[in-house]
Structures are given as structure tokens and as C-alpha cells.
Amino acid sequence: MIVIAPDSFKGTLSAGAAAEAIASGWRSVRPSDELLLLPQADGGEGTLDALAWAIPGAVRHPVRSVTGPDGREVDAYWLALPDGTAAVELAVSSGLPLMREPDALGATTRGLGEVVAAALDTEPGRLVIALGGSASTDGARGALEALGWPHALRPAPSGGVVLLTDVTAPLLGPMGSAAVFAPQKGASPAQVVELEARLGAFAALLGGDPAAPGAGAAGGAAYGFSATWGATIVSGADYIARLTGVHDRPADVLITGEGRFDRQSRGGKVVGQLLARSAGRTVVIAGELAERPPDLGFSLGEIAGSREAAMDQPARWLAVAAASAAAELGPTFSADRAS
């Protein structure tokens, strides 16, 4: 069994599209092998795609013209699951790639709140919010204001709210949201100080637990929803892995990947968690390999000749990498274990 379980290649391919490209490359060398495609996510970009792939009957609901992170209107959507859960992804409405240019102090999560409001209008039994890839550091203040805070915040669904995160950072302090992640969103040192002060004042107003692991996720959005709605913060990678059953699938070869494989990949990210729990041979295919994978690894930038070439045709180079992996690893496992 060959299990193909990549994360998304941010800005180029969804996890599902990446899995299909990898499968195509592998089949070009070993067409009779049994392949199982299980696209993964960690709460960031592509989480709704992974949910839609994993759950038959999931339905996308468009939400037109919500407030983007820089104030310009964007089109978004949420996902209705057959069990009555509504799933929303921050990156769809309030993600950093939606910015025309970084604006660390002005970026907002208001659009996320508008999408959540549209989902709540259908009276779901439970709400799942995927937090990752945010452009802002507002503690979800913009989203909460769109939901009626501070005057009349809309109530959470009766089944509660689950927050999918990809970090364990607290809201405040040297390991918190502003200090660690705001510079990645264009914040200068002086702006980091100002954002930290804003988050501190917001925490003094809302209460809750700003020191909770993961509270700093998505510019502190996890804190905002947990403090007001009592939302539960969980690992997005673990949540999707359990949903897809990827850890329960015995694999001769596990193929995973992401845009950049580095030290952070081993700290709770999708690829690192899959590698840590795999009992078979493993292959990491990444746009860039900044760290050496434990088994076999391929850099699309090196294969394509440049990072730009790899990003221009990511599916093509993923297939090439997978074909190389099949040629190299194919003889290491018995043909009678493939179908």
C-alpha cells in the first residue's frame, strides 16, 4: 500500500491536487500498486479542501463580497458537513495572500466573522474554524465585531466551537503572537511592540486565558474565540489525521510533502507528525528542503532547476519527483504487497 498524504503547497496547489500529481507520477513507474490518497491539512490554507476530500457529502456554500484583510471585498465560502457541522477557514477570507501589500497594524479578521455569521444563519449543530495563514494580529477582534461584539455577540452553536490551529504559542510574551508571527506579516520592531500592547489591552478586556497553548494562533484569533465563546483549541494536523484515518493505514511507503520542509515541519506540522508515526519507508517532496528528511527527500526547486520554475508548474514537478521515488523505492518492497 502506498499512502499519499501531502499538505497543501501554499500558493500553488491544494493538498488534493498535490496528492493527485504525486499519484500520477508514481503510477507512471509502478502502475499496478495500490495507492491511497489522503490529503492533509493543519488548520491553515487548504483545510476545507482536505475536509471536503475526506467527507462524502460535504457541501460548499459561497459567501460573496466579504471584507478582505485589507478592506477590499473578497469572495469566500464555508463547508457544510453531513453531521450538521459548519466548517470555516480563516485563510479563505482573511489570509495573508489576499493582501495587496502587508499592513501589520491595519489588517483585519472581519471577513472571517462575516463568513461565520453566514454559516450560523443555517443553525449548524457545531462550528469548526480552521485558523492559520492570517494576515492580521487583531486577536479576532474584527471577526467578533462582525458577529455583534461588544454589544450582542451571536451565540455559539449548541454543539460548541472547535478551533484548528498549527501552533502552540500563547497570546502574549516573547513566544506570543505579535513577537513571533507579526514580523512574518510585515511588522517592524516598533509595530510588534504596538501589536503586543493592543493584544494585552484586548486580553484585559475579554479575560479568558491568554496563556493557553495555541491562544496565539492566527494573530491571536484562537484567543478571541476561546475567550468569548469558550471554543476548544486543538491541533489541526491531529484533527484532520484522525478524520482521514491516515495513522491507521498500514503503508509500505508513505509519501507526504509541503511547500518548505524545515525545522518547523517537525514541530507539530502535518509532515512532521506523519513522519514521526510512520512505520514504513517515507518520502518527503517539498518545494524546498531546508532540512534533511529522515528517509528519502526531493526538492522541486532542484528538480525543476529553480524555485520559480517549480512554482510555475508544481504538478508537473511533483509527478517527476514521485516517479523518481517509485523508481528508487519500488524494489525495496515486495510486489505481492501491491495490487
C-alpha positions as CSV (number, residue, x, y, z in Angstrom):
1,M,0.0,0.0,0.0
2,I,1.3,3.4,-1.0
3,V,-0.3,6.2,1.1
4,I,-0.1,9.6,-0.4
5,A,-0.8,12.3,2.3
6,P,0.6,15.7,1.4
7,D,-0.2,19.1,2.9
8,S,-1.1,21.9,0.5
9,F,1.8,23.6,-1.4
10,K,0.7,27.1,-0.4
11,G,0.1,29.5,-3.2
12,T,0.3,26.8,-5.8
13,L,-1.6,23.5,-5.2
14,S,-4.2,22.3,-2.8
15,A,-3.4,19.1,-0.9
16,G,-5.8,17.2,-3.1
17,A,-4.2,18.4,-6.3
18,A,-0.8,17.7,-4.9
19,A,-1.9,14.1,-4.0
20,E,-3.2,13.6,-7.5
21,A,0.0,14.8,-9.1
22,I,2.1,12.5,-6.9
23,A,-0.2,9.6,-7.7
24,S,0.2,10.2,-11.4
25,G,4.0,10.2,-11.1
26,W,4.1,7.1,-9.1
27,R,1.8,5.2,-11.4
28,S,3.9,6.1,-14.4
29,V,6.6,3.8,-12.9
30,R,4.5,1.3,-10.9
31,P,1.0,1.2,-12.4
32,S,-0.2,-1.8,-10.5
33,D,0.5,-0.6,-7.0
34,E,-2.4,0.2,-4.7
35,L,-2.5,3.9,-3.9
36,L,-4.5,5.6,-1.2
37,L,-4.8,9.4,-1.4
38,L,-5.4,11.1,1.9
39,P,-4.8,14.9,1.5
40,Q,-3.9,16.5,4.9
41,A,-4.1,20.0,6.5
42,D,-3.2,21.6,9.8
43,G,-5.8,24.4,10.1
44,G,-4.2,26.7,7.6
45,E,-4.7,27.1,3.8
46,G,-6.4,24.1,2.3
47,T,-8.1,22.8,5.4
48,L,-11.6,23.0,3.8
49,D,-10.3,21.2,0.7
50,A,-8.9,18.4,2.9
51,L,-12.3,18.1,4.7
52,A,-14.2,18.1,1.5
53,W,-12.0,15.3,0.2
54,A,-12.3,13.2,3.3
55,I,-16.0,13.6,4.0
56,P,-18.5,12.4,1.3
57,G,-21.5,14.7,1.1
58,A,-19.7,17.9,2.2
59,V,-21.2,20.9,0.5
60,R,-19.6,24.3,-0.2
61,H,-21.6,27.4,0.5
62,P,-20.3,30.6,-1.2
63,V,-20.4,33.9,0.7
64,R,-19.9,36.8,-1.7
65,S,-18.2,40.1,-1.1
66,V,-17.0,39.8,2.5
67,T,-14.4,42.2,3.9
68,G,-10.9,41.1,3.0
69,P,-8.0,41.5,5.3
70,D,-7.0,44.9,3.8
71,G,-10.6,46.1,3.5
72,R,-11.2,45.2,-0.2
73,E,-14.0,42.8,-0.8
74,V,-13.3,39.1,-1.4
75,D,-15.4,36.1,-2.2
76,A,-15.3,33.3,0.4
77,Y,-17.1,30.1,1.3
78,W,-17.8,27.7,4.1
79,L,-18.4,23.9,4.2
80,A,-21.5,22.1,5.5
81,L,-20.7,18.6,6.7
82,P,-23.4,15.8,6.8
83,D,-23.4,15.6,10.6
84,G,-24.6,19.2,10.9
85,T,-21.1,20.8,11.4
86,A,-20.2,24.0,9.7
87,A,-16.5,24.4,8.8
88,V,-14.9,27.8,8.1
89,E,-11.4,28.5,7.1
90,L,-9.8,31.9,8.1
91,A,-7.3,31.8,5.1
92,V,-10.2,31.9,2.6
93,S,-11.4,35.3,3.8
94,S,-8.6,36.8,5.9
95,G,-5.4,35.2,4.7
96,L,-2.1,36.9,4.1
97,P,-2.0,36.1,0.3
98,L,-5.2,38.2,-0.1
99,M,-3.4,41.4,0.9
100,R,-2.3,43.7,-1.9
101,E,0.7,44.6,0.4
102,P,1.4,43.8,4.1
103,D,-0.3,46.0,6.7
104,A,0.6,44.6,10.1
105,L,-1.4,47.3,12.0
106,G,-4.4,47.6,9.8
107,A,-5.1,44.0,8.6
108,T,-8.4,42.6,10.0
109,T,-10.3,39.4,10.5
110,R,-13.7,41.0,9.9
111,G,-14.3,38.9,6.8
112,L,-13.9,35.7,8.9
113,G,-16.6,36.9,11.2
114,E,-18.9,37.6,8.2
115,V,-18.4,34.1,6.9
116,V,-19.0,32.6,10.3
117,A,-22.2,34.7,10.5
118,A,-23.4,33.3,7.2
119,A,-22.7,29.8,8.5
120,L,-24.5,30.5,11.8
121,D,-27.6,31.6,9.8
122,T,-28.1,28.0,8.8
123,E,-28.2,26.9,12.5
124,P,-25.4,24.3,12.5
125,G,-25.0,21.9,15.4
126,R,-21.3,22.7,15.7
127,L,-18.8,25.0,14.3
128,V,-15.2,24.2,13.3
129,I,-12.9,27.2,12.5
130,A,-9.6,26.5,10.8
131,L,-7.1,29.1,12.0
132,G,-3.9,29.6,10.0
133,G,-2.3,31.8,7.4
134,S,-3.7,35.0,8.8
135,A,-2.8,38.5,7.6
136,S,-3.6,40.2,10.9
137,T,-2.7,40.3,14.6
138,D,-6.0,41.5,15.9
139,G,-7.0,38.7,18.3
140,A,-10.1,38.1,16.2
141,R,-11.4,41.5,17.2
142,G,-12.6,42.2,13.7
143,A,-14.3,38.8,13.4
144,L,-16.0,39.3,16.8
145,E,-17.2,42.8,15.9
146,A,-18.8,41.3,12.7
147,L,-20.6,38.9,15.0
148,G,-22.0,41.6,17.2
149,W,-19.4,42.1,19.9
150,P,-19.2,44.0,22.2
151,H,-23.0,44.8,22.2
152,A,-24.7,41.5,21.4
153,L,-22.3,38.7,20.3
154,R,-24.1,36.0,18.5
155,P,-24.3,32.8,20.5
156,A,-22.2,29.8,19.6
157,P,-23.9,26.6,18.2
158,S,-25.2,24.2,20.8
159,G,-22.5,21.7,19.9
160,G,-19.7,24.2,20.6
161,V,-16.8,25.6,18.6
162,V,-13.6,23.8,17.7
163,L,-10.5,25.8,16.6
164,L,-8.0,24.0,14.4
165,T,-4.5,25.5,14.9
166,D,-1.0,24.8,13.7
167,V,1.0,26.4,16.6
168,T,1.0,26.2,20.4
169,A,2.1,29.8,21.0
170,P,0.4,31.8,23.8
171,L,-1.2,35.1,23.0
172,L,1.4,37.4,24.7
173,G,5.1,37.5,25.5
174,P,8.3,36.7,23.7
175,M,6.9,33.5,22.3
176,G,3.5,35.0,21.6
177,S,1.5,36.0,18.6
178,A,3.0,39.5,18.0
179,A,6.6,38.7,18.8
180,V,6.9,35.5,16.8
181,F,4.5,35.9,13.9
182,A,3.8,39.6,13.3
183,P,7.2,40.1,11.6
184,Q,6.2,37.5,9.0
185,K,3.2,39.7,8.2
186,G,5.4,42.8,7.7
187,A,5.5,44.2,11.2
188,S,8.5,46.3,12.1
189,P,10.1,46.0,15.6
190,A,8.1,49.1,16.7
191,Q,4.9,47.7,15.3
192,V,5.5,44.4,17.1
193,V,5.6,46.4,20.4
194,E,2.3,48.2,19.4
195,L,0.6,45.0,18.5
196,E,1.6,43.4,21.7
197,A,0.2,46.3,23.6
198,R,-3.1,46.0,21.6
199,L,-3.4,42.3,22.3
200,G,-2.6,42.9,26.0
201,A,-5.4,45.5,26.3
202,F,-7.8,43.2,24.5
203,A,-7.0,40.4,26.8
204,A,-7.6,42.6,29.8
205,L,-11.0,43.4,28.4
206,L,-12.1,39.9,27.4
207,G,-10.5,37.8,30.2
208,G,-10.1,34.2,29.3
209,D,-6.7,32.5,29.3
210,P,-4.2,34.3,27.0
211,A,-1.5,31.9,28.2
212,A,-3.3,28.8,26.9
213,P,-1.3,26.8,24.3
214,G,-2.4,27.8,20.9
215,A,-4.1,31.1,22.0
216,G,-1.7,33.0,19.8
217,A,-2.6,31.1,16.7
218,A,-3.7,33.2,13.7
219,G,-2.8,36.5,15.2
220,G,-4.5,35.7,18.4
221,A,-7.7,34.7,16.8
222,A,-7.8,31.5,18.8
223,Y,-7.7,33.5,22.0
224,G,-10.5,35.8,20.9
225,F,-12.9,32.9,20.1
226,S,-11.9,30.9,23.1
227,A,-12.4,33.8,25.5
228,T,-15.8,34.8,24.2
229,W,-17.3,31.5,23.0
230,G,-15.4,29.1,25.2
231,A,-14.1,27.5,22.0
232,T,-11.8,24.5,22.2
233,I,-8.3,24.8,20.7
234,V,-7.0,21.6,19.1
235,S,-4.2,20.6,16.8
236,G,-5.4,21.0,13.2
237,A,-3.0,18.3,11.9
238,D,-4.2,15.8,14.5
239,Y,-7.9,16.6,13.8
240,I,-7.5,16.1,10.0
241,A,-5.3,13.0,10.6
242,R,-8.0,11.4,12.8
243,L,-10.7,12.3,10.4
244,T,-8.9,10.7,7.4
245,G,-7.6,7.8,9.4
246,V,-4.1,8.3,8.0
247,H,-2.4,6.9,11.1
248,D,-4.5,3.8,10.9
249,R,-3.5,2.9,7.4
250,P,-0.5,0.4,7.2
251,A,1.7,1.7,4.4
252,D,4.7,0.2,2.7
253,V,5.6,3.7,1.6
254,L,4.2,7.0,3.0
255,I,4.6,10.0,0.6
256,T,4.0,13.4,2.1
257,G,5.0,16.9,1.3
258,E,4.6,20.7,1.6
259,G,6.0,23.9,0.2
260,R,9.0,24.0,2.5
261,F,10.4,21.3,4.7
262,D,12.3,22.8,7.6
263,R,12.8,22.7,11.3
264,Q,9.2,23.9,11.9
265,S,7.9,20.9,10.0
266,R,8.9,18.7,12.9
267,G,7.1,20.9,15.5
268,G,3.5,19.8,15.1
269,K,3.1,20.4,11.4
270,V,1.4,17.9,9.1
271,V,4.5,16.4,7.5
272,G,6.5,16.1,10.8
273,Q,3.7,14.3,12.6
274,L,3.2,11.9,9.7
275,L,6.9,11.1,9.6
276,A,7.0,10.6,13.4
277,R,4.3,8.0,13.3
278,S,5.1,6.1,10.1
279,A,6.4,2.6,10.4
280,G,7.3,2.1,6.7
281,R,9.5,3.9,4.2
282,T,8.9,7.6,3.9
283,V,9.2,10.1,1.1
284,V,9.1,13.9,1.5
285,I,8.5,16.0,-1.6
286,A,8.8,19.7,-0.9
287,G,9.2,22.9,-2.9
288,E,12.4,23.4,-0.8
289,L,14.2,21.1,1.5
290,A,15.8,23.2,4.3
291,E,16.2,20.2,6.5
292,R,17.2,16.6,5.6
293,P,14.2,14.2,5.8
294,P,14.6,11.0,7.8
295,D,14.4,8.8,4.8
296,L,14.1,10.0,1.2
297,G,13.5,13.6,0.1
298,F,13.1,15.5,-3.1
299,S,13.3,19.3,-3.7
300,L,11.1,20.5,-6.5
301,G,13.3,23.6,-6.9
302,E,16.3,21.4,-7.5
303,I,14.5,19.1,-9.9
304,A,13.0,22.0,-11.9
305,G,16.2,24.0,-11.9
306,S,14.8,26.9,-9.9
307,R,12.2,27.8,-7.3
308,E,10.4,29.9,-9.9
309,A,10.2,27.1,-12.4
310,A,8.9,24.7,-9.7
311,M,6.2,27.2,-8.7
312,D,5.2,27.8,-12.3
313,Q,4.4,24.1,-12.9
314,P,4.2,22.4,-9.5
315,A,2.0,19.5,-10.6
316,R,4.5,18.5,-13.3
317,W,7.5,18.5,-11.0
318,L,5.6,16.7,-8.2
319,A,4.9,13.9,-10.7
320,V,8.5,13.8,-11.7
321,A,9.6,13.6,-8.1
322,A,7.1,10.8,-7.4
323,A,8.3,8.9,-10.4
324,S,11.8,9.1,-9.1
325,A,10.7,7.9,-5.7
326,A,8.9,5.0,-7.3
327,A,12.0,4.0,-9.3
328,E,14.2,4.2,-6.2
329,L,11.9,2.7,-3.6
330,G,9.9,0.3,-5.7
331,P,12.4,-2.6,-5.5
332,T,12.6,-2.3,-1.7
333,F,9.1,-3.7,-1.0
334,S,7.6,-6.9,-2.2
335,A,5.4,-6.8,-5.3
336,D,2.9,-9.2,-3.7
337,R,2.0,-6.4,-1.2
338,A,0.7,-4.3,-4.1
339,S,-2.4,-4.9,-6.1
